[in-house]
Amino acid sequence: MLFKFISMIVAGSGRGGSYSVRYCVSSVATYSHVVRTGVPKAHGGRRNRGLIQIPFLLIVLGTVGLGGLNATRAYRKQKEACPSHNPFLP
């Protein structure tokens, strides 16, 4: 019986759901019931995907933007220091 519960829990985790096992004990018999809990992957799991990606996108764009500003500032500083020789150009 334990193998059945473990196999159901492992099989359920691949589909995106989570399972909890509830044991009911009475004087006559002991039985258990597997209850599926959590948010279904097909409906509720995808709604907030864009909201999760937005902060990471802002971090990446901010990093690229600050890197570009630093490169531009270094280019101008080098150009002012030695206008005849520019090491940034081939």
MOPAC internal coordinates of N, CA, C and O (Angstrom, degrees):
PM7 1SCF
backbone

  N    0.0000 0     0.00 0     0.00 0    0    0    0
  C    1.4363 1     0.00 0     0.00 0    1    0    0
  C    1.5337 1   110.73 1     0.00 0    2    1    0
  O    1.2310 1   120.32 1   144.51 1    3    2    1
  N    1.3173 1   116.99 1   -35.49 1    3    2    1
  C    1.4602 1   120.62 1   179.26 1    5    3    2
  C    1.5279 1   110.95 1   -65.24 1    6    5    3
  O    1.2310 1   120.92 1   141.15 1    7    6    5
  N    1.3483 1   115.85 1   -38.85 1    7    6    5
  C    1.4637 1   119.31 1   178.55 1    9    7    6
  C    1.5282 1   111.02 1   -62.14 1   10    9    7
  O    1.2310 1   120.06 1   143.38 1   11   10    9
  N    1.3224 1   117.49 1   -36.62 1   11   10    9
  C    1.4647 1   121.50 1   178.80 1   13   11   10
  C    1.5249 1   110.75 1   -63.03 1   14   13   11
  O    1.2310 1   119.95 1   136.89 1   15   14   13
  N    1.3394 1   117.71 1   -43.11 1   15   14   13
  C    1.4636 1   120.90 1   179.21 1   17   15   14
  C    1.5171 1   111.46 1   -65.21 1   18   17   15
  O    1.2310 1   121.00 1   136.33 1   19   18   17
  N    1.3250 1   115.69 1   -43.67 1   19   18   17
  C    1.4709 1   119.47 1  -179.19 1   21   19   18
  C    1.5192 1   110.38 1   -64.46 1   22   21   19
  O    1.2310 1   120.05 1   136.77 1   23   22   21
  N    1.3306 1   117.51 1   -43.23 1   23   22   21
  C    1.4623 1   119.99 1  -179.68 1   25   23   22
  C    1.5265 1   111.41 1   -66.11 1   26   25   23
  O    1.2310 1   119.51 1   145.71 1   27   26   25
  N    1.3185 1   118.53 1   -34.29 1   27   26   25
  C    1.4651 1   120.68 1   177.81 1   29   27   26
  C    1.5225 1   111.26 1   -69.18 1   30   29   27
  O    1.2310 1   120.66 1   140.40 1   31   30   29
  N    1.3172 1   116.34 1   -39.60 1   31   30   29
  C    1.4612 1   119.96 1   179.72 1   33   31   30
  C    1.5179 1   110.57 1   -67.85 1   34   33   31
  O    1.2310 1   120.00 1   136.85 1   35   34   33
  N    1.3408 1   117.60 1   -43.15 1   35   34   33
  C    1.4638 1   120.98 1   179.63 1   37   35   34
  C    1.5203 1   110.35 1   -67.02 1   38   37   35
  O    1.2310 1   119.76 1   138.44 1   39   38   37
  N    1.3244 1   118.06 1   -41.56 1   39   38   37
  C    1.4631 1   120.82 1   179.26 1   41   39   38
  C    1.5196 1   110.89 1   -66.12 1   42   41   39
  O    1.2310 1   119.78 1   145.15 1   43   42   41
  N    1.3049 1   118.02 1   -34.85 1   43   42   41
  C    1.4633 1   121.50 1  -179.85 1   45   43   42
  C    1.5042 1   112.74 1   -72.69 1   46   45   43
  O    1.2310 1   119.66 1   149.80 1   47   46   45
  N    1.3260 1   118.25 1   -30.20 1   47   46   45
  C    1.4637 1   120.00 1  -178.28 1   49   47   46
  C    1.5189 1   111.56 1   -69.57 1   50   49   47
  O    1.2310 1   119.05 1   156.08 1   51   50   49
  N    1.3122 1   119.41 1   -23.92 1   51   50   49
  C    1.4579 1   121.60 1   178.17 1   53   51   50
  C    1.5140 1   112.88 1   -73.85 1   54   53   51
  O    1.2310 1   120.14 1   158.26 1   55   54   53
  N    1.3366 1   117.33 1   -21.74 1   55   54   53
  C    1.4584 1   120.96 1  -179.51 1   57   55   54
  C    1.5128 1   112.58 1   -93.31 1   58   57   55
  O    1.2310 1   120.13 1  -178.57 1   59   58   57
  N    1.3028 1   117.36 1     1.43 1   59   58   57
  C    1.4505 1   119.17 1   177.22 1   61   59   58
  C    1.5081 1   114.85 1    95.44 1   62   61   59
  O    1.2310 1   119.35 1   177.29 1   63   62   61
  N    1.3231 1   118.84 1    -2.71 1   63   62   61
  C    1.4509 1   120.34 1   178.67 1   65   63   62
  C    1.5156 1   110.56 1  -101.49 1   66   65   63
  O    1.2310 1   121.09 1   -19.10 1   67   66   65
  N    1.2863 1   115.52 1   160.90 1   67   66   65
  C    1.4522 1   119.43 1   175.38 1   69   67   66
  C    1.5180 1   107.90 1  -117.46 1   70   69   67
  O    1.2310 1   120.83 1   -29.18 1   71   70   69
  N    1.3020 1   116.01 1   150.82 1   71   70   69
  C    1.4456 1   121.19 1  -175.99 1   73   71   70
  C    1.5166 1   110.01 1  -123.64 1   74   73   71
  O    1.2310 1   120.76 1   -31.85 1   75   74   73
  N    1.2914 1   116.15 1   148.15 1   75   74   73
  C    1.4567 1   121.13 1   171.35 1   77   75   74
  C    1.5206 1   107.37 1  -126.86 1   78   77   75
  O    1.2310 1   120.72 1   -35.56 1   79   78   77
  N    1.3040 1   116.23 1   144.44 1   79   78   77
  C    1.4568 1   121.67 1  -178.51 1   81   79   78
  C    1.5193 1   107.58 1  -104.76 1   82   81   79
  O    1.2310 1   120.85 1   -53.24 1   83   82   81
  N    1.3262 1   115.98 1   126.76 1   83   82   81
  C    1.4571 1   121.20 1   177.96 1   85   83   82
  C    1.5260 1   108.41 1  -111.77 1   86   85   83
  O    1.2310 1   120.81 1   -51.58 1   87   86   85
  N    1.2940 1   116.05 1   128.42 1   87   86   85
  C    1.4568 1   121.25 1   178.54 1   89   87   86
  C    1.5258 1   109.55 1  -101.96 1   90   89   87
  O    1.2310 1   120.73 1   -47.56 1   91   90   89
  N    1.3082 1   116.21 1   132.44 1   91   90   89
  C    1.4555 1   121.86 1   176.56 1   93   91   90
  C    1.5267 1   107.51 1  -117.34 1   94   93   91
  O    1.2310 1   120.36 1   -58.68 1   95   94   93
  N    1.3027 1   116.93 1   121.32 1   95   94   93
  C    1.4564 1   121.59 1  -177.15 1   97   95   94
  C    1.5245 1   108.27 1  -112.63 1   98   97   95
  O    1.2310 1   120.99 1   -52.23 1   99   98   97
  N    1.3062 1   115.72 1   127.77 1   99   98   97
  C    1.4596 1   120.65 1   175.45 1  101   99   98
  C    1.5230 1   108.49 1  -128.58 1  102  101   99
  O    1.2310 1   120.55 1    -3.17 1  103  102  101
  N    1.3015 1   116.55 1   176.83 1  103  102  101
  C    1.4632 1   119.61 1  -178.96 1  105  103  102
  C    1.5197 1   111.77 1   -73.65 1  106  105  103
  O    1.2310 1   119.97 1   157.34 1  107  106  105
  N    1.3251 1   117.65 1   -22.66 1  107  106  105
  C    1.4540 1   120.67 1  -176.80 1  109  107  106
  C    1.5249 1   111.15 1   -89.74 1  110  109  107
  O    1.2310 1   120.04 1   130.09 1  111  110  109
  N    1.3276 1   117.53 1   -49.91 1  111  110  109
  C    1.4640 1   120.06 1  -174.35 1  113  111  110
  C    1.5211 1   109.69 1  -148.88 1  114  113  111
  O    1.2310 1   122.06 1   -19.41 1  115  114  113
  N    1.3053 1   113.66 1   160.59 1  115  114  113
  C    1.4576 1   120.46 1   175.05 1  117  115  114
  C    1.5221 1   107.44 1  -111.36 1  118  117  115
  O    1.2310 1   119.99 1   -54.11 1  119  118  117
  N    1.3090 1   117.63 1   125.89 1  119  118  117
  C    1.4498 1   120.90 1   177.96 1  121  119  118
  C    1.5179 1   108.60 1  -136.85 1  122  121  119
  O    1.2310 1   121.50 1   -14.95 1  123  122  121
  N    1.2945 1   114.73 1   165.05 1  123  122  121
  C    1.4642 1   119.24 1  -179.50 1  125  123  122
  C    1.5099 1   109.05 1  -134.74 1  126  125  123
  O    1.2310 1   121.73 1   -19.57 1  127  126  125
  N    1.3163 1   114.30 1   160.43 1  127  126  125
  C    1.4591 1   120.55 1  -177.83 1  129  127  126
  C    1.5201 1   108.06 1  -138.11 1  130  129  127
  O    1.2310 1   120.15 1   -52.19 1  131  130  129
  N    1.3234 1   117.32 1   127.81 1  131  130  129
  C    1.4592 1   121.77 1   179.68 1  133  131  130
  C    1.5135 1   107.81 1   -94.01 1  134  133  131
  O    1.2310 1   120.56 1   -57.69 1  135  134  133
  N    1.3330 1   116.53 1   122.31 1  135  134  133
  C    1.4575 1   122.30 1  -176.64 1  137  135  134
  C    1.5143 1   108.47 1  -113.80 1  138  137  135
  O    1.2310 1   120.46 1   -50.08 1  139  138  137
  N    1.3087 1   116.73 1   129.92 1  139  138  137
  C    1.4562 1   120.54 1   178.34 1  141  139  138
  C    1.5273 1   108.91 1   -84.25 1  142  141  139
  O    1.2310 1   121.09 1   -52.18 1  143  142  141
  N    1.3296 1   115.53 1   127.82 1  143  142  141
  C    1.4560 1   120.73 1   179.55 1  145  143  142
  C    1.5159 1   108.85 1  -126.10 1  146  145  143
  O    1.2310 1   120.32 1   -12.58 1  147  146  145
  N    1.3071 1   117.00 1   167.42 1  147  146  145
  C    1.4611 1   120.50 1   177.64 1  149  147  146
  C    1.5106 1   111.74 1   102.86 1  150  149  147
  O    1.2310 1   121.18 1     0.92 1  151  150  149
  N    1.3062 1   115.34 1  -179.08 1  151  150  149
  C    1.4568 1   122.38 1  -177.38 1  153  151  150
  C    1.5175 1   108.75 1   -95.49 1  154  153  151
  O    1.2310 1   119.31 1   -49.63 1  155  154  153
  N    1.3192 1   118.92 1   130.37 1  155  154  153
  C    1.4640 1   120.00 1   176.71 1  157  155  154
  C    1.5245 1   111.09 1   -62.56 1  158  157  155
  O    1.2310 1   120.95 1   -39.46 1  159  158  157
  N    1.3130 1   115.78 1   140.54 1  159  158  157
  C    1.4621 1   120.51 1  -176.33 1  161  159  158
  C    1.5303 1   111.47 1   -71.19 1  162  161  159
  O    1.2310 1   119.87 1   147.15 1  163  162  161
  N    1.3179 1   117.86 1   -32.85 1  163  162  161
  C    1.4642 1   120.45 1  -174.91 1  165  163  162
  C    1.5234 1   112.52 1   -70.08 1  166  165  163
  O    1.2310 1   119.62 1   148.52 1  167  166  165
  N    1.3241 1   118.33 1   -31.48 1  167  166  165
  C    1.4629 1   119.89 1  -174.86 1  169  167  166
  C    1.5243 1   112.31 1  -108.78 1  170  169  167
  O    1.2310 1   120.31 1   117.48 1  171  170  169
  N    1.3132 1   117.01 1   -62.52 1  171  170  169
  C    1.4549 1   120.63 1  -172.45 1  173  171  170
  C    1.5151 1   114.12 1   -82.82 1  174  173  171
  O    1.2310 1   119.46 1   161.21 1  175  174  173
  N    1.3155 1   118.63 1   -18.79 1  175  174  173
  C    1.4490 1   120.68 1  -175.13 1  177  175  174
  C    1.5115 1   114.12 1   -76.06 1  178  177  175
  O    1.2310 1   119.30 1   156.99 1  179  178  177
  N    1.3087 1   118.93 1   -23.01 1  179  178  177
  C    1.4684 1   121.23 1  -174.32 1  181  179  178
  C    1.5249 1   113.77 1   -98.72 1  182  181  179
  O    1.2310 1   119.55 1   168.89 1  183  182  181
  N    1.2976 1   118.45 1   -11.11 1  183  182  181
  C    1.4648 1   120.54 1  -174.14 1  185  183  182
  C    1.5178 1   112.78 1   -62.96 1  186  185  183
  O    1.2310 1   119.98 1   138.42 1  187  186  185
  N    1.2990 1   117.64 1   -41.58 1  187  186  185
  C    1.4539 1   121.25 1  -173.60 1  189  187  186
  C    1.5222 1   112.96 1   -95.78 1  190  189  187
  O    1.2310 1   119.65 1  -166.81 1  191  190  189
  N    1.3025 1   118.27 1    13.19 1  191  190  189
  C    1.4579 1   121.13 1  -177.22 1  193  191  190
  C    1.5240 1   111.35 1   -62.32 1  194  193  191
  O    1.2310 1   120.04 1   136.88 1  195  194  193
  N    1.3224 1   117.52 1   -43.12 1  195  194  193
  C    1.4677 1   121.13 1   178.58 1  197  195  194
  C    1.5109 1   112.26 1   -65.92 1  198  197  195
  O    1.2310 1   120.92 1   141.78 1  199  198  197
  N    1.3261 1   115.86 1   -38.22 1  199  198  197
  C    1.4633 1   119.63 1   178.92 1  201  199  198
  C    1.5201 1   111.61 1   -65.87 1  202  201  199
  O    1.2310 1   120.51 1   149.86 1  203  202  201
  N    1.3071 1   116.64 1   -30.14 1  203  202  201
  C    1.4595 1   120.27 1   178.01 1  205  203  202
  C    1.5211 1   110.26 1   -76.99 1  206  205  203
  O    1.2310 1   119.40 1   145.23 1  207  206  205
  N    1.3207 1   118.75 1   -34.77 1  207  206  205
  C    1.4613 1   121.92 1  -176.84 1  209  207  206
  C    1.5216 1   112.92 1   -76.82 1  210  209  207
  O    1.2310 1   119.55 1   154.60 1  211  210  209
  N    1.3246 1   118.47 1   -25.40 1  211  210  209
  C    1.4707 1   121.38 1  -175.97 1  213  211  210
  C    1.5233 1   112.90 1   -60.05 1  214  213  211
  O    1.2310 1   118.17 1   132.18 1  215  214  213
  N    1.3341 1   121.08 1   -47.82 1  215  214  213
  C    1.4702 1   118.60 1   179.75 1  217  215  214
  C    1.5206 1   113.45 1   -61.65 1  218  217  215
  O    1.2310 1   120.08 1   140.92 1  219  218  217
  N    1.3285 1   117.46 1   -39.08 1  219  218  217
  C    1.4584 1   120.18 1   179.01 1  221  219  218
  C    1.5243 1   110.94 1   -66.85 1  222  221  219
  O    1.2310 1   120.45 1   141.97 1  223  222  221
  N    1.3206 1   116.75 1   -38.03 1  223  222  221
  C    1.4576 1   120.26 1   176.80 1  225  223  222
  C    1.5217 1   110.78 1   -63.76 1  226  225  223
  O    1.2310 1   120.34 1   138.85 1  227  226  225
  N    1.3302 1   116.95 1   -41.15 1  227  226  225
  C    1.4663 1   120.21 1   177.45 1  229  227  226
  C    1.5256 1   111.63 1   -64.81 1  230  229  227
  O    1.2310 1   120.13 1   142.27 1  231  230  229
  N    1.3203 1   117.36 1   -37.73 1  231  230  229
  C    1.4700 1   120.35 1   177.69 1  233  231  230
  C    1.5184 1   110.50 1   -64.31 1  234  233  231
  O    1.2310 1   120.10 1   135.87 1  235  234  233
  N    1.3315 1   117.42 1   -44.13 1  235  234  233
  C    1.4662 1   120.84 1  -179.80 1  237  235  234
  C    1.5234 1   110.51 1   -65.12 1  238  237  235
  O    1.2310 1   120.15 1   133.38 1  239  238  237
  N    1.3264 1   117.31 1   -46.62 1  239  238  237
  C    1.4647 1   120.13 1  -179.67 1  241  239  238
  C    1.5236 1   111.55 1   -65.17 1  242  241  239
  O    1.2310 1   119.92 1   142.10 1  243  242  241
  N    1.3212 1   117.75 1   -37.90 1  243  242  241
  C    1.4616 1   120.80 1   176.86 1  245  243  242
  C    1.5125 1   112.15 1   -64.84 1  246  245  243
  O    1.2310 1   120.46 1   139.88 1  247  246  245
  N    1.3221 1   116.72 1   -40.12 1  247  246  245
  C    1.4643 1   120.81 1   178.57 1  249  247  246
  C    1.5203 1   111.00 1   -65.21 1  250  249  247
  O    1.2310 1   120.34 1   136.12 1  251  250  249
  N    1.3276 1   116.96 1   -43.88 1  251  250  249
  C    1.4683 1   120.53 1   178.59 1  253  251  250
  C    1.5224 1   110.14 1   -65.28 1  254  253  251
  O    1.2310 1   120.37 1   139.23 1  255  254  253
  N    1.3173 1   116.91 1   -40.77 1  255  254  253
  C    1.4692 1   120.25 1   179.23 1  257  255  254
  C    1.5165 1   112.54 1   -63.97 1  258  257  255
  O    1.2310 1   119.92 1   134.64 1  259  258  257
  N    1.3256 1   117.75 1   -45.36 1  259  258  257
  C    1.4674 1   120.30 1   178.07 1  261  259  258
  C    1.5248 1   111.73 1   -65.80 1  262  261  259
  O    1.2310 1   120.40 1   143.35 1  263  262  261
  N    1.3198 1   116.84 1   -36.65 1  263  262  261
  C    1.4639 1   119.85 1   175.97 1  265  263  262
  C    1.5189 1   111.45 1   -63.97 1  266  265  263
  O    1.2310 1   120.58 1   139.91 1  267  266  265
  N    1.3260 1   116.49 1   -40.09 1  267  266  265
  C    1.4647 1   120.08 1   177.17 1  269  267  266
  C    1.5156 1   112.31 1   -65.10 1  270  269  267
  O    1.2310 1   120.24 1   140.06 1  271  270  269
  N    1.3322 1   117.15 1   -39.94 1  271  270  269
  C    1.4681 1   120.06 1   177.30 1  273  271  270
  C    1.5284 1   111.42 1   -64.21 1  274  273  271
  O    1.2310 1   120.21 1   138.10 1  275  274  273
  N    1.3215 1   117.20 1   -41.90 1  275  274  273
  C    1.4638 1   120.11 1   178.43 1  277  275  274
  C    1.5227 1   111.37 1   -64.93 1  278  277  275
  O    1.2310 1   120.14 1   140.76 1  279  278  277
  N    1.3297 1   117.33 1   -39.24 1  279  278  277
  C    1.4628 1   120.29 1   178.69 1  281  279  278
  C    1.5262 1   110.64 1   -66.74 1  282  281  279
  O    1.2310 1   120.18 1   139.05 1  283  282  281
  N    1.3231 1   117.27 1   -40.95 1  283  282  281
  C    1.4683 1   120.70 1   178.20 1  285  283  282
  C    1.5229 1   111.24 1   -63.89 1  286  285  283
  O    1.2310 1   120.83 1   138.33 1  287  286  285
  N    1.3252 1   116.02 1   -41.67 1  287  286  285
  C    1.4632 1   119.94 1   179.60 1  289  287  286
  C    1.5316 1   111.02 1   -65.73 1  290  289  287
  O    1.2310 1   120.34 1   138.82 1  291  290  289
  N    1.3375 1   116.95 1   -41.18 1  291  290  289
  C    1.4657 1   120.18 1   178.22 1  293  291  290
  C    1.5282 1   110.77 1   -65.70 1  294  293  291
  O    1.2310 1   120.47 1   141.66 1  295  294  293
  N    1.3298 1   116.71 1   -38.34 1  295  294  293
  C    1.4652 1   120.81 1   178.72 1  297  295  294
  C    1.5294 1   110.57 1   -62.87 1  298  297  295
  O    1.2310 1   120.52 1   133.66 1  299  298  297
  N    1.3326 1   116.62 1   -46.34 1  299  298  297
  C    1.4754 1   120.02 1  -179.95 1  301  299  298
  C    1.5274 1   111.68 1   -65.64 1  302  301  299
  O    1.2310 1   120.43 1   140.70 1  303  302  301
  N    1.3118 1   116.79 1   -39.30 1  303  302  301
  C    1.4654 1   120.70 1   179.66 1  305  303  302
  C    1.5224 1   110.63 1   -64.02 1  306  305  303
  O    1.2310 1   120.40 1   137.49 1  307  306  305
  N    1.3235 1   116.84 1   -42.51 1  307  306  305
  C    1.4657 1   120.60 1   179.05 1  309  307  306
  C    1.5284 1   110.44 1   -68.64 1  310  309  307
  O    1.2310 1   120.14 1   143.76 1  311  310  309
  N    1.3159 1   117.33 1   -36.24 1  311  310  309
  C    1.4581 1   121.19 1  -179.95 1  313  311  310
  C    1.5315 1   110.50 1   -67.01 1  314  313  311
  O    1.2310 1   119.99 1   141.90 1  315  314  313
  N    1.3366 1   117.63 1   -38.10 1  315  314  313
  C    1.4677 1   120.83 1   177.84 1  317  315  314
  C    1.5236 1   111.48 1   -70.90 1  318  317  315
  O    1.2310 1   119.84 1   144.45 1  319  318  317
  N    1.3270 1   117.90 1   -35.55 1  319  318  317
  C    1.4662 1   121.22 1  -177.58 1  321  319  318
  C    1.5232 1   111.28 1   -69.36 1  322  321  319
  O    1.2310 1   120.59 1   138.24 1  323  322  321
  N    1.2999 1   116.48 1   -41.76 1  323  322  321
  C    1.4654 1   119.75 1  -177.67 1  325  323  322
  C    1.5309 1   108.51 1  -143.40 1  326  325  323
  O    1.2310 1   119.76 1   -92.78 1  327  326  325
  N    1.3300 1   118.07 1    87.22 1  327  326  325
  C    1.4684 1   120.28 1  -174.53 1  329  327  326
  C    1.5303 1   113.84 1   -68.60 1  330  329  327
  O    1.2310 1   119.56 1   156.25 1  331  330  329
  N    1.3353 1   118.45 1   -23.75 1  331  330  329
  C    1.4617 1   119.16 1  -177.63 1  333  331  330
  C    1.5262 1   111.95 1   -79.72 1  334  333  331
  O    1.2310 1   120.18 1   153.54 1  335  334  333
  N    1.3109 1   117.25 1   -26.46 1  335  334  333
  C    1.4705 1   120.51 1  -178.56 1  337  335  334
  C    1.5237 1   109.19 1  -121.16 1  338  337  335
  O    1.2310 1   120.30 1   -57.41 1  339  338  337
  N    1.3029 1   117.03 1   122.59 1  339  338  337
  C    1.4609 1   121.69 1  -179.86 1  341  339  338
  C    1.5308 1   108.79 1  -119.34 1  342  341  339
  O    1.2310 1   119.59 1   -73.44 1  343  342  341
  N    1.3429 1   118.38 1   106.56 1  343  342  341
  C    1.4653 1   120.11 1  -177.64 1  345  343  342
  C    1.5250 1   113.91 1   -72.61 1  346  345  343
  O    1.2310 1   119.87 1   167.12 1  347  346  345
  N    1.3318 1   117.85 1   -12.88 1  347  346  345
  C    1.4573 1   119.90 1  -178.72 1  349  347  346
  C    1.5259 1   112.31 1   -82.86 1  350  349  347
  O    1.2310 1   120.13 1   165.33 1  351  350  349
  N    1.3259 1   117.36 1   -14.67 1  351  350  349
  C    1.4567 1   120.54 1   179.51 1  353  351  350
  C    1.5223 1   109.44 1  -103.28 1  354  353  351
  O    1.2310 1   119.75 1   -31.28 1  355  354  353
  N    1.3112 1   118.08 1   148.72 1  355  354  353
  C    1.4727 1   120.33 1  -179.62 1  357  355  354
  C    1.5165 1   112.73 1   -70.98 1  358  357  355
  O    1.2310 1   120.10 1   180.00 1  359  358  357

